[in-house]
Structure formats: structure tokens, C-alpha cells
């Protein structure tokens, strides 16, 4: 079968969110445990990671809603 991005989105959105979550947790643990930085400073000083997690969460929820409520990600013959 030829490659289908819609099939990948339909099947792998959980894996995408897991990667986003694990990367964020590793960064948070490194800063909190490794560097002893308080969580308030982590959010205030390094805003990239909370925004990365928020964007990943929004993407996950949008794909999940599309998958559950529409047939946009359904490819005939798969």
C-alpha cells in the first residue's frame, strides 16, 4: 500500500503525545532535580517547554476529536 499521512495521523496520535509528554517530563526533571530549580522559575524562565507541551496537547486533542467525530482520516481500503 502507498504511504498515507491520514492513516499515520489516525493511528499514531497517541505515540506523538507520548513523545511530547516524555520530552517535557525529562526536561522538567533535569531542571528540578539536576539543577535544583524551583518549578515557578522553570515555567517563568524557560517558557519554551510549557508552550511545547501545551501545543502538543492541543494537537493531540484536535486529532482525537477529528478521529472520533469525523471520517476525514479514514482512507478507503485500509
mmJSON file of the N, C-alpha and C atoms, coordinates in Angstrom:
{"data_MODEL":{"atom_site":{
"group_PDB":["ATOM","ATOM","ATOM","ATOM","ATOM","ATOM","ATOM","ATOM","ATOM","ATOM","ATOM","ATOM","ATOM","ATOM","ATOM","ATOM","ATOM","ATOM","ATOM","ATOM","ATOM","ATOM","ATOM","ATOM","ATOM","ATOM","ATOM","ATOM","ATOM","ATOM","ATOM","ATOM","ATOM","ATOM","ATOM","ATOM","ATOM","ATOM","ATOM","ATOM","ATOM","ATOM","ATOM","ATOM","ATOM","ATOM","ATOM","ATOM","ATOM","ATOM","ATOM","ATOM","ATOM","ATOM","ATOM","ATOM","ATOM","ATOM","ATOM","ATOM","ATOM","ATOM","ATOM","ATOM","ATOM","ATOM","ATOM","ATOM","ATOM","ATOM","ATOM","ATOM","ATOM","ATOM","ATOM","ATOM","ATOM","ATOM","ATOM","ATOM","ATOM","ATOM","ATOM","ATOM","ATOM","ATOM","ATOM","ATOM","ATOM","ATOM","ATOM","ATOM","ATOM","ATOM","ATOM","ATOM","ATOM","ATOM","ATOM","ATOM","ATOM","ATOM","ATOM","ATOM","ATOM","ATOM","ATOM","ATOM","ATOM","ATOM","ATOM","ATOM","ATOM","ATOM","ATOM","ATOM","ATOM","ATOM","ATOM","ATOM","ATOM","ATOM","ATOM","ATOM","ATOM","ATOM","ATOM","ATOM","ATOM","ATOM","ATOM","ATOM","ATOM","ATOM","ATOM","ATOM","ATOM","ATOM","ATOM","ATOM","ATOM","ATOM","ATOM","ATOM","ATOM","ATOM","ATOM","ATOM","ATOM","ATOM","ATOM","ATOM","ATOM","ATOM","ATOM","ATOM","ATOM","ATOM","ATOM","ATOM","ATOM","ATOM","ATOM","ATOM","ATOM","ATOM","ATOM","ATOM","ATOM","ATOM","ATOM","ATOM","ATOM","ATOM","ATOM","ATOM","ATOM","ATOM","ATOM","ATOM","ATOM","ATOM","ATOM","ATOM","ATOM","ATOM","ATOM","ATOM","ATOM","ATOM","ATOM","ATOM","ATOM","ATOM","ATOM","ATOM","ATOM","ATOM","ATOM","ATOM","ATOM","ATOM","ATOM","ATOM","ATOM","ATOM","ATOM","ATOM","ATOM","ATOM","ATOM","ATOM","ATOM","ATOM","ATOM","ATOM","ATOM","ATOM","ATOM","ATOM","ATOM","ATOM","ATOM","ATOM","ATOM","ATOM","ATOM","ATOM","ATOM","ATOM","ATOM","ATOM","ATOM","ATOM"],
"id":[1,2,3,4,5,6,7,8,9,10,11,12,13,14,15,16,17,18,19,20,21,22,23,24,25,26,27,28,29,30,31,32,33,34,35,36,37,38,39,40,41,42,43,44,45,46,47,48,49,50,51,52,53,54,55,56,57,58,59,60,61,62,63,64,65,66,67,68,69,70,71,72,73,74,75,76,77,78,79,80,81,82,83,84,85,86,87,88,89,90,91,92,93,94,95,96,97,98,99,100,101,102,103,104,105,106,107,108,109,110,111,112,113,114,115,116,117,118,119,120,121,122,123,124,125,126,127,128,129,130,131,132,133,134,135,136,137,138,139,140,141,142,143,144,145,146,147,148,149,150,151,152,153,154,155,156,157,158,159,160,161,162,163,164,165,166,167,168,169,170,171,172,173,174,175,176,177,178,179,180,181,182,183,184,185,186,187,188,189,190,191,192,193,194,195,196,197,198,199,200,201,202,203,204,205,206,207,208,209,210,211,212,213,214,215,216,217,218,219,220,221,222,223,224,225,226,227,228,229,230,231,232,233,234],
"type_symbol":["N","C","C","N","C","C","N","C","C","N","C","C","N","C","C","N","C","C","N","C","C","N","C","C","N","C","C","N","C","C","N","C","C","N","C","C","N","C","C","N","C","C","N","C","C","N","C","C","N","C","C","N","C","C","N","C","C","N","C","C","N","C","C","N","C","C","N","C","C","N","C","C","N","C","C","N","C","C","N","C","C","N","C","C","N","C","C","N","C","C","N","C","C","N","C","C","N","C","C","N","C","C","N","C","C","N","C","C","N","C","C","N","C","C","N","C","C","N","C","C","N","C","C","N","C","C","N","C","C","N","C","C","N","C","C","N","C","C","N","C","C","N","C","C","N","C","C","N","C","C","N","C","C","N","C","C","N","C","C","N","C","C","N","C","C","N","C","C","N","C","C","N","C","C","N","C","C","N","C","C","N","C","C","N","C","C","N","C","C","N","C","C","N","C","C","N","C","C","N","C","C","N","C","C","N","C","C","N","C","C","N","C","C","N","C","C","N","C","C","N","C","C","N","C","C","N","C","C","N","C","C","N","C","C"],
"label_atom_id":["N","CA","C","N","CA","C","N","CA","C","N","CA","C","N","CA","C","N","CA","C","N","CA","C","N","CA","C","N","CA","C","N","CA","C","N","CA","C","N","CA","C","N","CA","C","N","CA","C","N","CA","C","N","CA","C","N","CA","C","N","CA","C","N","CA","C","N","CA","C","N","CA","C","N","CA","C","N","CA","C","N","CA","C","N","CA","C","N","CA","C","N","CA","C","N","CA","C","N","CA","C","N","CA","C","N","CA","C","N","CA","C","N","CA","C","N","CA","C","N","CA","C","N","CA","C","N","CA","C","N","CA","C","N","CA","C","N","CA","C","N","CA","C","N","CA","C","N","CA","C","N","CA","C","N","CA","C","N","CA","C","N","CA","C","N","CA","C","N","CA","C","N","CA","C","N","CA","C","N","CA","C","N","CA","C","N","CA","C","N","CA","C","N","CA","C","N","CA","C","N","CA","C","N","CA","C","N","CA","C","N","CA","C","N","CA","C","N","CA","C","N","CA","C","N","CA","C","N","CA","C","N","CA","C","N","CA","C","N","CA","C","N","CA","C","N","CA","C","N","CA","C","N","CA","C","N","CA","C","N","CA","C","N","CA","C","N","CA","C","N","CA","C"],
"label_alt_id":[null,null,null,null,null,null,null,null,null,null,null,null,null,null,null,null,null,null,null,null,null,null,null,null,null,null,null,null,null,null,null,null,null,null,null,null,null,null,null,null,null,null,null,null,null,null,null,null,null,null,null,null,null,null,null,null,null,null,null,null,null,null,null,null,null,null,null,null,null,null,null,null,null,null,null,null,null,null,null,null,null,null,null,null,null,null,null,null,null,null,null,null,null,null,null,null,null,null,null,null,null,null,null,null,null,null,null,null,null,null,null,null,null,null,null,null,null,null,null,null,null,null,null,null,null,null,null,null,null,null,null,null,null,null,null,null,null,null,null,null,null,null,null,null,null,null,null,null,null,null,null,null,null,null,null,null,null,null,null,null,null,null,null,null,null,null,null,null,null,null,null,null,null,null,null,null,null,null,null,null,null,null,null,null,null,null,null,null,null,null,null,null,null,null,null,null,null,null,null,null,null,null,null,null,null,null,null,null,null,null,null,null,null,null,null,null,null,null,null,null,null,null,null,null,null,null,null,null,null,null,null,null,null,null],
"label_comp_id":["UNK","UNK","UNK","UNK","UNK","UNK","UNK","UNK","UNK","UNK","UNK","UNK","UNK","UNK","UNK","UNK","UNK","UNK","UNK","UNK","UNK","UNK","UNK","UNK","UNK","UNK","UNK","UNK","UNK","UNK","UNK","UNK","UNK","UNK","UNK","UNK","UNK","UNK","UNK","UNK","UNK","UNK","UNK","UNK","UNK","UNK","UNK","UNK","UNK","UNK","UNK","UNK","UNK","UNK","UNK","UNK","UNK","UNK","UNK","UNK","UNK","UNK","UNK","UNK","UNK","UNK","UNK","UNK","UNK","UNK","UNK","UNK","UNK","UNK","UNK","UNK","UNK","UNK","UNK","UNK","UNK","UNK","UNK","UNK","UNK","UNK","UNK","UNK","UNK","UNK","UNK","UNK","UNK","UNK","UNK","UNK","UNK","UNK","UNK","UNK","UNK","UNK","UNK","UNK","UNK","UNK","UNK","UNK","UNK","UNK","UNK","UNK","UNK","UNK","UNK","UNK","UNK","UNK","UNK","UNK","UNK","UNK","UNK","UNK","UNK","UNK","UNK","UNK","UNK","UNK","UNK","UNK","UNK","UNK","UNK","UNK","UNK","UNK","UNK","UNK","UNK","UNK","UNK","UNK","UNK","UNK","UNK","UNK","UNK","UNK","UNK","UNK","UNK","UNK","UNK","UNK","UNK","UNK","UNK","UNK","UNK","UNK","UNK","UNK","UNK","UNK","UNK","UNK","UNK","UNK","UNK","UNK","UNK","UNK","UNK","UNK","UNK","UNK","UNK","UNK","UNK","UNK","UNK","UNK","UNK","UNK","UNK","UNK","UNK","UNK","UNK","UNK","UNK","UNK","UNK","UNK","UNK","UNK","UNK","UNK","UNK","UNK","UNK","UNK","UNK","UNK","UNK","UNK","UNK","UNK","UNK","UNK","UNK","UNK","UNK","UNK","UNK","UNK","UNK","UNK","UNK","UNK","UNK","UNK","UNK","UNK","UNK","UNK","UNK","UNK","UNK","UNK","UNK","UNK"],
"label_asym_id":["A","A","A","A","A","A","A","A","A","A","A","A","A","A","A","A","A","A","A","A","A","A","A","A","A","A","A","A","A","A","A","A","A","A","A","A","A","A","A","A","A","A","A","A","A","A","A","A","A","A","A","A","A","A","A","A","A","A","A","A","A","A","A","A","A","A","A","A","A","A","A","A","A","A","A","A","A","A","A","A","A","A","A","A","A","A","A","A","A","A","A","A","A","A","A","A","A","A","A","A","A","A","A","A","A","A","A","A","A","A","A","A","A","A","A","A","A","A","A","A","A","A","A","A","A","A","A","A","A","A","A","A","A","A","A","A","A","A","A","A","A","A","A","A","A","A","A","A","A","A","A","A","A","A","A","A","A","A","A","A","A","A","A","A","A","A","A","A","A","A","A","A","A","A","A","A","A","A","A","A","A","A","A","A","A","A","A","A","A","A","A","A","A","A","A","A","A","A","A","A","A","A","A","A","A","A","A","A","A","A","A","A","A","A","A","A","A","A","A","A","A","A","A","A","A","A","A","A","A","A","A","A","A","A"],
"label_entity_id":["1","1","1","1","1","1","1","1","1","1","1","1","1","1","1","1","1","1","1","1","1","1","1","1","1","1","1","1","1","1","1","1","1","1","1","1","1","1","1","1","1","1","1","1","1","1","1","1","1","1","1","1","1","1","1","1","1","1","1","1","1","1","1","1","1","1","1","1","1","1","1","1","1","1","1","1","1","1","1","1","1","1","1","1","1","1","1","1","1","1","1","1","1","1","1","1","1","1","1","1","1","1","1","1","1","1","1","1","1","1","1","1","1","1","1","1","1","1","1","1","1","1","1","1","1","1","1","1","1","1","1","1","1","1","1","1","1","1","1","1","1","1","1","1","1","1","1","1","1","1","1","1","1","1","1","1","1","1","1","1","1","1","1","1","1","1","1","1","1","1","1","1","1","1","1","1","1","1","1","1","1","1","1","1","1","1","1","1","1","1","1","1","1","1","1","1","1","1","1","1","1","1","1","1","1","1","1","1","1","1","1","1","1","1","1","1","1","1","1","1","1","1","1","1","1","1","1","1","1","1","1","1","1","1"],
"label_seq_id":[1,1,1,2,2,2,3,3,3,4,4,4,5,5,5,6,6,6,7,7,7,8,8,8,9,9,9,10,10,10,11,11,11,12,12,12,13,13,13,14,14,14,15,15,15,16,16,16,17,17,17,18,18,18,19,19,19,20,20,20,21,21,21,22,22,22,23,23,23,24,24,24,25,25,25,26,26,26,27,27,27,28,28,28,29,29,29,30,30,30,31,31,31,32,32,32,33,33,33,34,34,34,35,35,35,36,36,36,37,37,37,38,38,38,39,39,39,40,40,40,41,41,41,42,42,42,43,43,43,44,44,44,45,45,45,46,46,46,47,47,47,48,48,48,49,49,49,50,50,50,51,51,51,52,52,52,53,53,53,54,54,54,55,55,55,56,56,56,57,57,57,58,58,58,59,59,59,60,60,60,61,61,61,62,62,62,63,63,63,64,64,64,65,65,65,66,66,66,67,67,67,68,68,68,69,69,69,70,70,70,71,71,71,72,72,72,73,73,73,74,74,74,75,75,75,76,76,76,77,77,77,78,78,78],
"pdbx_PDB_ins_code":[null,null,null,null,null,null,null,null,null,null,null,null,null,null,null,null,null,null,null,null,null,null,null,null,null,null,null,null,null,null,null,null,null,null,null,null,null,null,null,null,null,null,null,null,null,null,null,null,null,null,null,null,null,null,null,null,null,null,null,null,null,null,null,null,null,null,null,null,null,null,null,null,null,null,null,null,null,null,null,null,null,null,null,null,null,null,null,null,null,null,null,null,null,null,null,null,null,null,null,null,null,null,null,null,null,null,null,null,null,null,null,null,null,null,null,null,null,null,null,null,null,null,null,null,null,null,null,null,null,null,null,null,null,null,null,null,null,null,null,null,null,null,null,null,null,null,null,null,null,null,null,null,null,null,null,null,null,null,null,null,null,null,null,null,null,null,null,null,null,null,null,null,null,null,null,null,null,null,null,null,null,null,null,null,null,null,null,null,null,null,null,null,null,null,null,null,null,null,null,null,null,null,null,null,null,null,null,null,null,null,null,null,null,null,null,null,null,null,null,null,null,null,null,null,null,null,null,null,null,null,null,null,null,null],
"Cartn_x":[0.84,0.0,0.886,0.481,1.258,1.124,2.108,2.11,0.909,0.261,-0.894,-0.726,-0.492,-0.368,-1.624,-2.783,-4.026,-4.06,-3.572,-3.526,-2.553,-1.425,-0.449,-1.073,-1.74,-2.388,-3.456,-4.214,-5.291,-4.74,-3.624,-3.11,-2.074,-1.32,-0.151,-0.261,-1.435,-1.524,-1.22,-1.47,-1.103,0.415,1.115,2.576,3.18,2.608,3.047,2.929,1.796,1.58,2.49,2.758,3.678,5.08,5.53,6.851,6.894,5.864,5.801,5.842,5.062,4.995,6.326,6.94,8.206,9.311,9.398,10.412,10.213,8.976,8.692,9.028,8.679,8.975,10.484,11.22,12.677,13.287,12.839,13.346,13.0,11.775,11.349,12.167,12.34,13.11,14.562,15.132,16.514,16.675,15.744,15.834,15.531,14.516,14.12,15.086,15.449,16.302,17.782,18.15,19.556,20.108,19.334,19.812,19.21,18.235,17.606,16.783,16.272,15.5,14.047,13.477,12.058,11.152,9.996,9.103,8.601,8.407,7.982,9.004,10.293,11.351,11.405,11.134,11.16,10.112,8.931,7.852,8.127,8.627,8.845,10.05,11.166,12.41,12.48,11.95,12.075,10.687,10.065,8.683,8.523,9.627,9.542,8.934,9.324,8.845,7.368,6.893,5.443,4.625,5.103,4.397,4.451,5.592,5.741,4.717,4.592,3.634,2.199,1.909,0.571,0.211,1.142,0.895,0.682,1.494,1.324,-0.023,-0.467,-1.768,-2.905,-2.812,-3.85,-3.9,-2.737,-2.686,-3.288,-2.924,-3.466,-4.989,-5.519,-6.967,-7.693,-7.115,-7.737,-7.774,-6.641,-6.605,-7.563,-7.627,-8.535,-9.99,-10.342,-11.707,-12.022,-11.082,-11.288,-11.476,-10.669,-10.758,-12.09,-12.538,-13.759,-15.048,-15.04,-16.277,-16.453,-15.383,-15.488,-14.905,-14.982,-14.355,-13.203,-12.682,-11.61,-10.347,-10.068,-8.831,-9.0,-10.178,-10.435,-9.988,-9.176,-8.709,-9.329,-9.961,-10.613,-9.592,-9.932,-9.066,-8.065,-8.169,-7.237,-7.987],
"Cartn_y":[-1.184,0.0,1.249,2.288,3.526,4.236,5.071,5.834,6.778,6.839,7.712,8.502,9.813,10.622,10.582,10.477,10.404,9.144,8.033,6.798,6.937,7.577,7.791,8.647,9.734,10.577,9.808,8.992,8.233,7.208,6.602,5.508,5.928,6.982,7.274,8.532,9.074,10.306,10.087,8.899,8.596,8.594,8.004,7.972,9.364,10.232,11.625,12.29,12.124,12.774,12.183,10.91,10.286,10.874,11.084,11.682,13.097,13.892,15.258,15.242,14.357,14.272,13.833,12.812,12.299,13.351,14.023,15.066,16.188,16.572,17.626,17.168,15.945,15.42,15.306,14.857,14.762,16.148,17.13,18.497,19.041,18.807,19.265,18.585,17.281,16.551,16.996,17.241,17.703,19.044,19.944,21.261,21.207,20.461,20.429,19.617,18.44,17.547,17.829,17.904,18.075,19.437,20.484,21.84,22.462,21.807,22.316,23.575,23.755,24.943,24.779,25.772,25.67,25.657,25.025,24.88,26.231,27.181,28.505,29.162,28.973,29.514,28.776,27.473,26.687,27.197,27.471,27.95,29.384,30.22,31.629,31.839,31.152,31.376,30.625,29.432,28.581,28.282,29.271,29.16,28.251,27.91,27.071,25.707,25.079,23.729,23.68,24.566,24.554,24.834,25.726,26.002,24.801,24.099,22.879,21.84,21.671,20.708,21.139,22.421,22.928,22.739,23.062,22.88,21.401,20.523,19.088,18.591,19.12,18.735,19.187,20.409,20.923,20.096,19.804,18.991,17.616,17.008,15.693,15.732,16.731,16.816,17.087,17.901,18.178,16.909,16.201,14.963,13.935,13.852,12.897,13.225,14.496,14.907,14.626,14.931,14.651,13.161,12.356,10.901,10.356,10.87,10.348,10.879,12.124,12.768,12.846,12.617,12.755,11.52,11.516,10.448,11.001,12.173,12.819,11.967,11.198,10.417,8.985,8.645,7.296,7.232,6.231,6.016,4.708,4.749,3.556,2.455,1.247,0.107,-0.153,0.594,0.392,0.043],
"Cartn_z":[0.0,0.0,0.0,-0.688,-0.665,0.687,0.983,2.227,2.283,3.446,3.63,4.939,4.837,6.051,6.921,6.299,7.074,7.939,7.4,8.182,9.347,9.11,10.186,11.288,10.931,11.942,12.709,11.998,12.648,13.626,13.291,14.121,15.159,14.917,15.739,16.588,16.77,17.538,19.015,19.543,20.934,21.098,20.13,20.177,20.115,19.288,19.211,20.58,21.227,22.518,23.592,23.514,24.458,24.325,23.108,22.882,23.448,23.182,23.709,25.236,25.853,27.304,27.905,27.338,27.873,27.757,26.625,26.475,27.489,27.719,28.696,30.111,30.458,31.795,32.005,31.004,31.127,31.346,30.582,30.755,32.135,32.58,33.895,34.994,34.909,35.917,35.937,34.773,34.704,35.405,35.16,35.789,37.286,37.676,39.081,39.936,39.467,40.252,40.003,38.732,38.383,38.738,38.503,38.749,39.996,40.62,41.838,41.622,40.459,40.107,40.556,41.235,41.623,40.392,40.526,39.375,38.87,39.746,39.311,38.398,38.719,37.866,36.54,36.562,35.324,34.352,34.86,33.997,33.543,34.457,34.143,33.221,33.507,32.769,31.452,31.432,30.247,29.706,29.103,28.657,27.436,26.777,25.578,25.877,26.972,27.27,27.658,28.52,28.774,27.507,26.645,25.392,24.454,24.432,23.642,24.096,25.41,25.956,25.661,25.814,25.531,24.057,23.16,21.722,21.398,21.995,21.779,22.269,23.409,23.958,23.045,22.544,21.642,20.361,19.789,18.569,18.825,19.945,20.301,20.403,21.103,21.293,19.979,19.115,17.819,16.962,16.888,16.1,16.682,17.995,18.633,18.305,18.368,18.041,16.57,15.693,14.265,14.046,14.711,14.542,15.068,16.199,16.817,16.17,15.709,15.271,13.754,12.979,11.524,10.839,9.534,8.744,7.907,8.258,7.499,7.422,8.451,8.488,8.0,7.531,7.034,5.573,5.27,3.896,3.413,2.277,1.733,1.481,1.858,1.635,2.748,3.846,4.957,6.215],
"occupancy":[1.0,1.0,1.0,1.0,1.0,1.0,1.0,1.0,1.0,1.0,1.0,1.0,1.0,1.0,1.0,1.0,1.0,1.0,1.0,1.0,1.0,1.0,1.0,1.0,1.0,1.0,1.0,1.0,1.0,1.0,1.0,1.0,1.0,1.0,1.0,1.0,1.0,1.0,1.0,1.0,1.0,1.0,1.0,1.0,1.0,1.0,1.0,1.0,1.0,1.0,1.0,1.0,1.0,1.0,1.0,1.0,1.0,1.0,1.0,1.0,1.0,1.0,1.0,1.0,1.0,1.0,1.0,1.0,1.0,1.0,1.0,1.0,1.0,1.0,1.0,1.0,1.0,1.0,1.0,1.0,1.0,1.0,1.0,1.0,1.0,1.0,1.0,1.0,1.0,1.0,1.0,1.0,1.0,1.0,1.0,1.0,1.0,1.0,1.0,1.0,1.0,1.0,1.0,1.0,1.0,1.0,1.0,1.0,1.0,1.0,1.0,1.0,1.0,1.0,1.0,1.0,1.0,1.0,1.0,1.0,1.0,1.0,1.0,1.0,1.0,1.0,1.0,1.0,1.0,1.0,1.0,1.0,1.0,1.0,1.0,1.0,1.0,1.0,1.0,1.0,1.0,1.0,1.0,1.0,1.0,1.0,1.0,1.0,1.0,1.0,1.0,1.0,1.0,1.0,1.0,1.0,1.0,1.0,1.0,1.0,1.0,1.0,1.0,1.0,1.0,1.0,1.0,1.0,1.0,1.0,1.0,1.0,1.0,1.0,1.0,1.0,1.0,1.0,1.0,1.0,1.0,1.0,1.0,1.0,1.0,1.0,1.0,1.0,1.0,1.0,1.0,1.0,1.0,1.0,1.0,1.0,1.0,1.0,1.0,1.0,1.0,1.0,1.0,1.0,1.0,1.0,1.0,1.0,1.0,1.0,1.0,1.0,1.0,1.0,1.0,1.0,1.0,1.0,1.0,1.0,1.0,1.0,1.0,1.0,1.0,1.0,1.0,1.0,1.0,1.0,1.0,1.0,1.0,1.0],
"B_iso_or_equiv":[0.0,0.0,0.0,0.0,0.0,0.0,0.0,0.0,0.0,0.0,0.0,0.0,0.0,0.0,0.0,0.0,0.0,0.0,0.0,0.0,0.0,0.0,0.0,0.0,0.0,0.0,0.0,0.0,0.0,0.0,0.0,0.0,0.0,0.0,0.0,0.0,0.0,0.0,0.0,0.0,0.0,0.0,0.0,0.0,0.0,0.0,0.0,0.0,0.0,0.0,0.0,0.0,0.0,0.0,0.0,0.0,0.0,0.0,0.0,0.0,0.0,0.0,0.0,0.0,0.0,0.0,0.0,0.0,0.0,0.0,0.0,0.0,0.0,0.0,0.0,0.0,0.0,0.0,0.0,0.0,0.0,0.0,0.0,0.0,0.0,0.0,0.0,0.0,0.0,0.0,0.0,0.0,0.0,0.0,0.0,0.0,0.0,0.0,0.0,0.0,0.0,0.0,0.0,0.0,0.0,0.0,0.0,0.0,0.0,0.0,0.0,0.0,0.0,0.0,0.0,0.0,0.0,0.0,0.0,0.0,0.0,0.0,0.0,0.0,0.0,0.0,0.0,0.0,0.0,0.0,0.0,0.0,0.0,0.0,0.0,0.0,0.0,0.0,0.0,0.0,0.0,0.0,0.0,0.0,0.0,0.0,0.0,0.0,0.0,0.0,0.0,0.0,0.0,0.0,0.0,0.0,0.0,0.0,0.0,0.0,0.0,0.0,0.0,0.0,0.0,0.0,0.0,0.0,0.0,0.0,0.0,0.0,0.0,0.0,0.0,0.0,0.0,0.0,0.0,0.0,0.0,0.0,0.0,0.0,0.0,0.0,0.0,0.0,0.0,0.0,0.0,0.0,0.0,0.0,0.0,0.0,0.0,0.0,0.0,0.0,0.0,0.0,0.0,0.0,0.0,0.0,0.0,0.0,0.0,0.0,0.0,0.0,0.0,0.0,0.0,0.0,0.0,0.0,0.0,0.0,0.0,0.0,0.0,0.0,0.0,0.0,0.0,0.0,0.0,0.0,0.0,0.0,0.0,0.0],
"pdbx_formal_charge":[null,null,null,null,null,null,null,null,null,null,null,null,null,null,null,null,null,null,null,null,null,null,null,null,null,null,null,null,null,null,null,null,null,null,null,null,null,null,null,null,null,null,null,null,null,null,null,null,null,null,null,null,null,null,null,null,null,null,null,null,null,null,null,null,null,null,null,null,null,null,null,null,null,null,null,null,null,null,null,null,null,null,null,null,null,null,null,null,null,null,null,null,null,null,null,null,null,null,null,null,null,null,null,null,null,null,null,null,null,null,null,null,null,null,null,null,null,null,null,null,null,null,null,null,null,null,null,null,null,null,null,null,null,null,null,null,null,null,null,null,null,null,null,null,null,null,null,null,null,null,null,null,null,null,null,null,null,null,null,null,null,null,null,null,null,null,null,null,null,null,null,null,null,null,null,null,null,null,null,null,null,null,null,null,null,null,null,null,null,null,null,null,null,null,null,null,null,null,null,null,null,null,null,null,null,null,null,null,null,null,null,null,null,null,null,null,null,null,null,null,null,null,null,null,null,null,null,null,null,null,null,null,null,null],
"auth_seq_id":[1,1,1,2,2,2,3,3,3,4,4,4,5,5,5,6,6,6,7,7,7,8,8,8,9,9,9,10,10,10,11,11,11,12,12,12,13,13,13,14,14,14,15,15,15,16,16,16,17,17,17,18,18,18,19,19,19,20,20,20,21,21,21,22,22,22,23,23,23,24,24,24,25,25,25,26,26,26,27,27,27,28,28,28,29,29,29,30,30,30,31,31,31,32,32,32,33,33,33,34,34,34,35,35,35,36,36,36,37,37,37,38,38,38,39,39,39,40,40,40,41,41,41,42,42,42,43,43,43,44,44,44,45,45,45,46,46,46,47,47,47,48,48,48,49,49,49,50,50,50,51,51,51,52,52,52,53,53,53,54,54,54,55,55,55,56,56,56,57,57,57,58,58,58,59,59,59,60,60,60,61,61,61,62,62,62,63,63,63,64,64,64,65,65,65,66,66,66,67,67,67,68,68,68,69,69,69,70,70,70,71,71,71,72,72,72,73,73,73,74,74,74,75,75,75,76,76,76,77,77,77,78,78,78],
"auth_comp_id":["UNK","UNK","UNK","UNK","UNK","UNK","UNK","UNK","UNK","UNK","UNK","UNK","UNK","UNK","UNK","UNK","UNK","UNK","UNK","UNK","UNK","UNK","UNK","UNK","UNK","UNK","UNK","UNK","UNK","UNK","UNK","UNK","UNK","UNK","UNK","UNK","UNK","UNK","UNK","UNK","UNK","UNK","UNK","UNK","UNK","UNK","UNK","UNK","UNK","UNK","UNK","UNK","UNK","UNK","UNK","UNK","UNK","UNK","UNK","UNK","UNK","UNK","UNK","UNK","UNK","UNK","UNK","UNK","UNK","UNK","UNK","UNK","UNK","UNK","UNK","UNK","UNK","UNK","UNK","UNK","UNK","UNK","UNK","UNK","UNK","UNK","UNK","UNK","UNK","UNK","UNK","UNK","UNK","UNK","UNK","UNK","UNK","UNK","UNK","UNK","UNK","UNK","UNK","UNK","UNK","UNK","UNK","UNK","UNK","UNK","UNK","UNK","UNK","UNK","UNK","UNK","UNK","UNK","UNK","UNK","UNK","UNK","UNK","UNK","UNK","UNK","UNK","UNK","UNK","UNK","UNK","UNK","UNK","UNK","UNK","UNK","UNK","UNK","UNK","UNK","UNK","UNK","UNK","UNK","UNK","UNK","UNK","UNK","UNK","UNK","UNK","UNK","UNK","UNK","UNK","UNK","UNK","UNK","UNK","UNK","UNK","UNK","UNK","UNK","UNK","UNK","UNK","UNK","UNK","UNK","UNK","UNK","UNK","UNK","UNK","UNK","UNK","UNK","UNK","UNK","UNK","UNK","UNK","UNK","UNK","UNK","UNK","UNK","UNK","UNK","UNK","UNK","UNK","UNK","UNK","UNK","UNK","UNK","UNK","UNK","UNK","UNK","UNK","UNK","UNK","UNK","UNK","UNK","UNK","UNK","UNK","UNK","UNK","UNK","UNK","UNK","UNK","UNK","UNK","UNK","UNK","UNK","UNK","UNK","UNK","UNK","UNK","UNK","UNK","UNK","UNK","UNK","UNK","UNK"],
"auth_asym_id":["A","A","A","A","A","A","A","A","A","A","A","A","A","A","A","A","A","A","A","A","A","A","A","A","A","A","A","A","A","A","A","A","A","A","A","A","A","A","A","A","A","A","A","A","A","A","A","A","A","A","A","A","A","A","A","A","A","A","A","A","A","A","A","A","A","A","A","A","A","A","A","A","A","A","A","A","A","A","A","A","A","A","A","A","A","A","A","A","A","A","A","A","A","A","A","A","A","A","A","A","A","A","A","A","A","A","A","A","A","A","A","A","A","A","A","A","A","A","A","A","A","A","A","A","A","A","A","A","A","A","A","A","A","A","A","A","A","A","A","A","A","A","A","A","A","A","A","A","A","A","A","A","A","A","A","A","A","A","A","A","A","A","A","A","A","A","A","A","A","A","A","A","A","A","A","A","A","A","A","A","A","A","A","A","A","A","A","A","A","A","A","A","A","A","A","A","A","A","A","A","A","A","A","A","A","A","A","A","A","A","A","A","A","A","A","A","A","A","A","A","A","A","A","A","A","A","A","A","A","A","A","A","A","A"],
"auth_atom_id":["N","CA","C","N","CA","C","N","CA","C","N","CA","C","N","CA","C","N","CA","C","N","CA","C","N","CA","C","N","CA","C","N","CA","C","N","CA","C","N","CA","C","N","CA","C","N","CA","C","N","CA","C","N","CA","C","N","CA","C","N","CA","C","N","CA","C","N","CA","C","N","CA","C","N","CA","C","N","CA","C","N","CA","C","N","CA","C","N","CA","C","N","CA","C","N","CA","C","N","CA","C","N","CA","C","N","CA","C","N","CA","C","N","CA","C","N","CA","C","N","CA","C","N","CA","C","N","CA","C","N","CA","C","N","CA","C","N","CA","C","N","CA","C","N","CA","C","N","CA","C","N","CA","C","N","CA","C","N","CA","C","N","CA","C","N","CA","C","N","CA","C","N","CA","C","N","CA","C","N","CA","C","N","CA","C","N","CA","C","N","CA","C","N","CA","C","N","CA","C","N","CA","C","N","CA","C","N","CA","C","N","CA","C","N","CA","C","N","CA","C","N","CA","C","N","CA","C","N","CA","C","N","CA","C","N","CA","C","N","CA","C","N","CA","C","N","CA","C","N","CA","C","N","CA","C","N","CA","C","N","CA","C","N","CA","C","N","CA","C","N","CA","C"],
"pdbx_PDB_model_num":[1,1,1,1,1,1,1,1,1,1,1,1,1,1,1,1,1,1,1,1,1,1,1,1,1,1,1,1,1,1,1,1,1,1,1,1,1,1,1,1,1,1,1,1,1,1,1,1,1,1,1,1,1,1,1,1,1,1,1,1,1,1,1,1,1,1,1,1,1,1,1,1,1,1,1,1,1,1,1,1,1,1,1,1,1,1,1,1,1,1,1,1,1,1,1,1,1,1,1,1,1,1,1,1,1,1,1,1,1,1,1,1,1,1,1,1,1,1,1,1,1,1,1,1,1,1,1,1,1,1,1,1,1,1,1,1,1,1,1,1,1,1,1,1,1,1,1,1,1,1,1,1,1,1,1,1,1,1,1,1,1,1,1,1,1,1,1,1,1,1,1,1,1,1,1,1,1,1,1,1,1,1,1,1,1,1,1,1,1,1,1,1,1,1,1,1,1,1,1,1,1,1,1,1,1,1,1,1,1,1,1,1,1,1,1,1,1,1,1,1,1,1,1,1,1,1,1,1,1,1,1,1,1,1]
}}}
